Amino acid sequence: MEPVLDRSVRIEDDAVLILDRREFPHRQEWVTARTAGEVADAIRQMVTQSSGPTYAACAALVLTARQVANAESQVARSTLGEAAALLIGARPTNNSVRDAVDAVLARLAELPENAETATIVATAEEAANGRAEEYRSRSRALAGHAVELLPDGSRILTHCWMDTYIIELVRAADAAGKRYTYVATETRPYLQGARLTAHTLAEMGQDVTLITDGMVAAVLSPHSTLGRIDALVTAADRVSMDGHVFNKIGTLGAAVAADAFGVPYYALIQAPDPQAPTAADVVVETRDANEVLYTLGERTASPLVTSGHYPAFDVTPPRFTTLIVTDRGAFEPASVAAYYQGENR
């Protein structure tokens, strides 16, 4: 079956519709964005996250291309460039949006300087739609490699929401005749694990148990009353070329605990980022500290507490990651640069 979140971005003639993940699954509400700037705002405001911004960015470029169909060619090019900049800047740590947008811009750059607007529009639409489908295809490949590492019957601990990756992981396991059980963290403060991961796994007929973020080490421990965890598996928002994993805050603690108790940690990402040679080259997004004082719009901190701290992502050093699983197979963190070996990129 196709879970609801597998198609959470829709493109209409004059708008991009984005399923509001801040409300899902309690309510299925769609945010209407009529410009690329409004799509960027939706990404920034967590209407969508994980793989969602990539699909939303591609849809935003399709929308922008349609909106400049009657403009002069140079205006069409510059407007698409401005839209691209807004989308890339929405959330800086994850590079998937940047890569998708850059791929569209690269296709436009191949056009002759005197290309007509109709050609620019058609090229932008084709490239953006193609990039979205390529993301799905590469996610399927990645999931297949992950399933090769996970024996039938494995109990998998995951953190936050892996979106297309985990949906394809379930499908790849089914195709391989394997069945897993899942343990999902709730993932404060937006509760993506409780609302998105656990919901989608249950929707797909999987056995899933929800835990709080503070239970991770205890569940990984050999003294856990839940039973042994066979692998920690998360997505990665970015992986630097020296093997550092950037993912939702809380991943580092889970990886350290997994290492302490001899549980392998597999970080899933389509490819490491060649524009980030080291961890120092990645901007770690810090969100409004007030978000820590609230949960889904309700204040959960004491009214006397006025200060919070919210780095949206943390950085897991290579020594705590067993393998980085990409669409070209699994690599040890120290060797992840081999992903690009023999390739001109």
C-alpha positions in Angstrom: 0.0 0.0 0.0 1.0 3.6 -0.5 1.2 5.4 2.9 -0.2 8.9 3.0 3.2 10.5 3.6 4.7 8.9 0.5 2.9 11.6 -1.6 2.8 14.6 0.6 3.5 17.2 -2.0 1.1 18.0 -4.9 1.5 20.4 -7.8 -1.6 22.1 -9.2 -1.9 24.6 -12.0 -1.4 27.6 -9.8 -0.1 26.3 -6.5 1.9 23.7 -4.6 0.0 21.8 -1.9 2.0 20.5 1.0 0.7 18.2 3.6 1.1 19.9 7.0 3.2 17.4 9.0 2.9 19.6 12.1 -0.8 18.4 12.2 -0.5 14.9 10.8 -1.9 12.3 11.5 -4.4 14.0 13.8 -5.6 16.2 10.9 -4.8 16.0 7.2 -4.5 19.6 6.3 -2.7 20.9 3.1 -0.9 24.2 3.0 -1.3 26.1 -0.2 1.8 27.8 -1.5 1.4 30.0 -4.6 5.0 31.1 -5.0 8.5 29.6 -4.5 8.9 32.0 -1.6 5.8 30.6 0.1 7.2 27.0 -0.4 10.5 28.1 1.2 8.5 29.5 4.1 6.7 26.2 4.5 10.0 24.3 4.5 11.4 26.7 7.1 8.3 26.5 9.3 8.4 22.7 9.4 5.3 22.2 7.4 7.4 19.5 5.7 10.7 18.0 6.5 13.0 15.1 5.8 12.6 14.2 2.1 9.6 16.5 1.9 11.5 19.7 1.2 13.2 18.0 -1.8 9.8 17.2 -3.4 8.5 20.6 -2.4 11.5 22.4 -3.9 11.1 20.5 -7.2 7.4 21.3 -7.3 8.2 25.0 -6.5 10.4 25.2 -9.5 7.8 23.7 -11.7 5.3 26.2 -10.4 7.8 29.1 -11.0 8.5 27.9 -14.5 4.8 28.0 -15.3 4.4 31.4 -13.8 7.1 32.9 -16.1 5.7 31.3 -19.3 4.8 34.6 -20.8 7.9 36.6 -19.5 10.9 37.5 -21.5 13.6 34.8 -21.6 16.0 36.7 -19.4 13.3 37.5 -16.8 12.3 33.8 -16.8 15.9 32.8 -16.1 16.4 35.4 -13.3 13.1 34.5 -11.7 14.0 30.9 -11.6 17.4 31.7 -10.2 15.8 33.9 -7.4 13.3 31.0 -6.6 16.3 28.6 -6.4 18.1 30.8 -3.9 15.0 31.1 -1.7 14.6 27.3 -1.6 18.2 26.5 -0.9 18.3 29.0 2.0 15.2 27.6 3.7 17.0 25.0 5.8 20.8 25.0 5.5 22.0 21.7 7.0 20.2 19.2 4.6 21.8 19.4 1.2 19.2 17.5 -0.7 17.2 20.6 -1.6 20.4 22.3 -2.8 21.4 19.4 -4.9 17.9 19.1 -6.5 17.8 22.8 -7.2 21.3 22.9 -8.6 20.5 20.0 -10.9 17.7 22.1 -12.4 19.9 25.2 -12.7 22.6 23.1 -14.4 20.1 22.0 -17.0 19.1 25.6 -17.6 22.7 26.6 -17.9 23.2 24.1 -20.8 20.6 26.1 -22.9 22.0 28.7 -25.3 21.9 32.3 -24.1 19.2 33.1 -26.7 16.9 30.2 -25.8 13.2 31.1 -25.9 11.1 31.3 -22.8 9.1 28.2 -23.9 12.3 26.2 -24.0 13.4 27.5 -20.6 10.0 26.6 -19.1 9.9 23.2 -20.6 13.5 22.4 -19.5 12.9 23.6 -16.0 9.7 21.5 -15.6 11.3 18.4 -17.1 14.4 18.7 -14.9 12.5 19.4 -11.7 10.0 16.5 -12.2 12.9 14.3 -13.2 14.9 15.1 -10.1 11.9 14.2 -7.9 11.6 10.9 -9.5 15.3 10.3 -9.4 15.2 10.9 -5.7 12.6 8.1 -5.3 14.7 5.8 -7.5 17.9 6.4 -5.6 16.0 5.9 -2.3 14.8 2.5 -3.5 18.4 1.6 -4.4 19.6 2.7 -1.0 16.9 0.7 0.8 17.9 -2.4 -1.1 21.5 -2.1 0.1 20.3 -1.5 3.7 18.1 -4.7 3.6 21.2 -6.7 2.6 22.7 -5.7 6.0 19.7 -6.5 8.1 18.8 -10.2 8.6 15.3 -11.4 8.7 13.7 -10.8 12.1 15.9 -7.9 13.0 14.6 -5.4 15.6 15.5 -1.9 14.3 15.8 1.2 16.4 15.2 4.4 14.4 15.2 8.1 15.3 13.1 10.9 13.8 11.4 10.4 10.4 13.3 8.8 7.5 10.5 9.6 5.0 11.1 8.0 1.6 14.0 6.0 2.9 12.0 4.0 5.5 9.0 3.6 3.2 11.3 2.0 0.6 13.1 0.0 3.4 9.9 -1.7 4.3 9.1 -2.3 0.6 12.6 -3.7 0.0 12.3 -6.0 3.0 9.0 -7.3 1.7 10.5 -8.0 -1.7 13.4 -9.9 -0.1 11.0 -11.9 2.1 12.2 -10.3 5.3 10.2 -9.0 8.2 11.5 -6.5 10.8 10.2 -5.1 14.0 10.8 -1.4 14.7 11.3 0.7 17.8 10.8 4.4 17.1 11.8 7.4 19.3 9.1 10.1 19.8 11.6 12.8 18.7 11.2 16.0 20.6 10.1 18.7 20.2 8.0 18.0 17.0 7.4 14.4 17.8 8.1 13.2 14.2 8.8 9.7 15.4 5.6 9.5 17.3 3.4 11.0 14.6 5.2 10.2 11.4 7.5 7.2 11.7 5.3 5.1 14.0 2.1 6.0 12.1 3.6 5.2 8.7 5.1 1.9 9.9 1.8 0.9 11.4 0.0 2.0 8.3 2.3 -0.3 6.3 1.5 -3.2 8.6 4.8 -3.2 10.5 5.3 -4.1 14.2 6.4 -0.8 15.8 7.0 0.2 19.5 7.2 3.8 20.5 9.7 5.0 23.1 10.7 8.4 24.5 14.0 10.0 23.5 15.3 9.4 27.0 14.9 5.7 26.8 17.4 5.1 23.9 20.4 4.0 26.0 18.3 1.8 28.2 16.7 0.1 25.2 20.1 -0.5 23.6 21.5 -1.9 26.8 21.8 -5.7 27.2 19.6 -5.2 30.3 16.7 -3.9 28.2 13.4 -5.5 29.0 12.3 -4.9 25.4 14.8 -7.4 24.0 17.9 -7.0 22.0 18.1 -4.2 19.3 19.9 -5.6 16.3 20.7 -2.3 14.6 20.3 1.5 14.9 19.2 2.8 11.5 18.6 6.5 10.8 18.6 8.8 7.8 21.3 11.4 7.5 20.6 15.0 6.5 24.2 15.3 5.3 27.4 13.3 5.4 30.7 15.1 5.0 33.5 13.6 3.0 35.4 12.7 6.2 32.5 10.6 7.4 30.7 12.8 9.9 26.9 12.2 10.0 24.6 15.2 10.4 21.1 14.2 11.5 18.2 15.2 13.8 19.4 16.1 17.3 19.5 13.0 19.4 21.2 10.9 16.8 24.6 11.3 18.3 23.4 10.1 21.7 21.8 7.1 20.1 25.0 6.3 18.1 27.2 6.6 21.2 25.0 4.3 23.2 24.8 1.8 20.3 28.6 1.8 20.1 28.9 1.3 23.8 26.6 -1.8 23.7 27.9 -3.3 20.4 24.9 -2.5 18.3 25.8 -1.5 14.7 24.7 2.0 13.5 23.8 2.4 9.8 23.3 5.9 8.5 21.3 6.1 5.3 21.9 8.8 2.7 21.9 8.8 -1.0 25.4 10.2 -1.3 28.0 12.1 0.8 28.3 15.8 0.1 31.4 16.6 -2.1 30.9 20.3 -1.1 31.6 19.4 2.5 35.1 18.0 2.8 35.0 18.1 6.6 32.4 18.5 9.3 33.5 22.1 9.7 32.1 22.9 6.3 28.5 22.2 7.3 26.2 24.8 8.8 24.3 23.3 11.7 20.9 24.9 11.9 19.8 26.4 15.2 16.1 26.9 15.5 14.1 29.2 17.8 14.8 28.2 21.4 11.1 28.8 22.2 10.3 25.6 20.2 11.8 23.6 23.1 9.3 25.2 25.5 6.4 24.0 23.5 5.2 20.7 22.1 2.9 20.9 19.1 1.9 24.4 19.9 1.2 23.7 23.6 3.5 25.1 26.2 5.0 22.2 28.1 7.7 24.1 30.1 7.0 26.0 33.3 5.9 29.6 32.7 8.9 30.6 34.8 11.3 29.0 32.3 12.1 31.5 29.5 15.3 30.1 28.0 15.8 27.1 25.8 18.4 25.8 23.3 17.6 24.0 20.1 20.3 22.9 17.6 18.1 21.1 15.1 20.9 18.6 14.2 23.9 17.0 15.8 27.1 15.6 14.4 28.1 12.0 14.9 31.8 11.4 14.5 32.9 8.5 12.2 34.0 6.3 15.0 30.4 5.9 16.2 29.0 5.0 12.7 29.4 1.4 11.5 28.4 2.0 7.9 27.1 4.7 5.7 24.6 3.2 3.3 24.2 5.0 0.0 22.5 4.3 -3.3 25.8 2.8 -4.4 26.2 0.5 -1.5 27.6 0.7 2.1 30.8 2.4 3.0 32.8 2.6 6.2 32.8 6.3 7.3 36.6 6.7 6.7 36.1 5.5 3.1 32.9 7.2 2.1 34.7 9.4 -0.4 35.1 6.3 -2.5 31.5 6.8 -3.4 32.8 9.2 -6.1 35.8 7.1 -7.2 36.3 7.1 -10.9 33.6 9.6 -11.5 33.8 13.1 -12.8 31.4 15.2 -10.6 
